[in-house]
Amino acid sequence: MDFDWLLVVGAFFLGTFPSALLIGRIVGHNPTREGSGNPGATNMFRIAGLKAGGATLVIDVAKALIAAWLGQWLGGTTLAAACGAAAVIGHIFPPVRSSRGGKGVACFGGMTIGAWPILAPIALVVWIGSAKLSGHSFIGAMTGTPTVAIGTMVMGRPIAEVLIAWGITVLIVARHHTNIRAFFVARAD
């Protein structure tokens, strides 16, 4: 009997680990009530500084990276992608917090490192370059995540992996809808 689905379910619950909330509690901040209200690394950098933001970033990357590595070890790259994606979805939609999670960018980075390590540095350069040029972190996410999805196509990965990469990319873009709207409204003024 195939128990891969159990690993994917476990990866989802690993993704729900509330790193920003726990670190915020330690340093005296609540990321759901401060800054953007988003319990993710970018908001933690903004409201609590480099150490708290960096710790949140590392843990959020690690959640999906560990899930993807376990998938890789136990079943190969497609299972790695599925487990990494499940961790990203758990991060974004944690059931114990009424599905009010982060936006998934750091977790997507961990998923990419674990499933398609050759794409990770390319996406990171695109993300950093776009964020620096635009002055907006979310624009880095809007360019870095599709870089991975396109990369899976260029590498000729199986259709399941391509669909997983594009599905998570679309989800992350959708999670940034308020950033996108605010950006274009500000540009129109």
NORTAVEN-V530666 format. One record per pair of residues at least 4 apart in sequence whose ideal C-beta (glycine too) atoms are under 7 Angstrom apart, sorted by the first residue. I is the first residue (numbers start at 1). J is the second residue. Records with the same first field share a line. If there is no record, write none. Layout:
I: J  J
//
This chain:
4: 8  75  79
5: 9
6: 10
7: 11  70  71  74  79  83
8: 12  82  83  86
9: 13
10: 14
11: 15  67  83  86  87
12: 86  87  89  90
13: 90
14: 63  66  67  87  90
15: 63  64  86  87  88  89  90  91  107
16: 90  91  94  96
17: 63
18: 22  39  94
19: 23  56  59  60
20: 24  31  39  40  44  56  102
21: 25  31  39
22: 26
23: 27  44  52  55  56
24: 29  30  31  44  48
27: 48  52
29: 34  47  48
30: 34
31: 35  38  39  43  44  47
32: 37  39  100
33: 37
34: 47
35: 43  46  47
36: 43
38: 43  102  103
39: 101  102
40: 44  60  102  103  106
41: 45  53  56  57  60  106
42: 46  137
43: 47
44: 48  52  53  56
45: 50  53
48: 52  53
49: 53
50: 54
51: 55
52: 56
53: 57
54: 58
55: 59
56: 60
57: 61  106
58: 62
59: 63
60: 91  102  106  107
61: 65  106  107  109  110
62: 66  110
63: 67  87  91  107  110
64: 68  84  87  88  107  108  110  111  114
65: 69  110  113  114
66: 70
67: 71  83  84  86  87
68: 72  80  83  84  110  111  114  115
69: 73  114
70: 74  83
71: 75  79  80  82  83  84
72: 76  77  80  114  115
74: 79
75: 79
76: 80
77: 81  115  161
78: 82  158  160  161
79: 83
80: 84  114  115
81: 85  115  161  164  165
82: 86  164
83: 87
84: 88  110  111  114  115
85: 89  111  164  168
86: 90
87: 91  107  111
88: 92  104  107  108  111  168
89: 93
90: 94
91: 101  102  104  107
92: 101  102  103  104  171  175
93: 99  101
94: 99  101
95: 99
97: 101
103: 172  175  176
104: 108  171  172  175
105: 109  141  172
106: 110
107: 111
108: 112  145  168  172
109: 113  120
110: 114
111: 115
112: 116  119  120  123  148
113: 117  120
116: 148  151  152
119: 123  148  151
120: 124
121: 125
122: 126  147  151
123: 127  144  147  148
124: 128
125: 129
126: 130  143  144  147
127: 131  140  141  143  144
128: 132  140
129: 133
130: 134  139  140  143  144
131: 136  137  139  140
134: 139
136: 183
137: 141
138: 142  176  179
139: 143
140: 144
141: 145  172  176
142: 173  176
143: 147
145: 149  169  172
146: 150  169
147: 151
148: 152  165
149: 165  166  169
150: 154
151: 155
152: 157  161  162  165
153: 162
157: 161  162
159: 163
160: 164
161: 165
162: 166
163: 167
164: 168
165: 169
166: 170
167: 171
168: 172
169: 173
170: 174
171: 175
172: 176
176: 180
177: 181
178: 182
179: 183
180: 184
181: 185
182: 186
183: 187
184: 188
185: 189
//
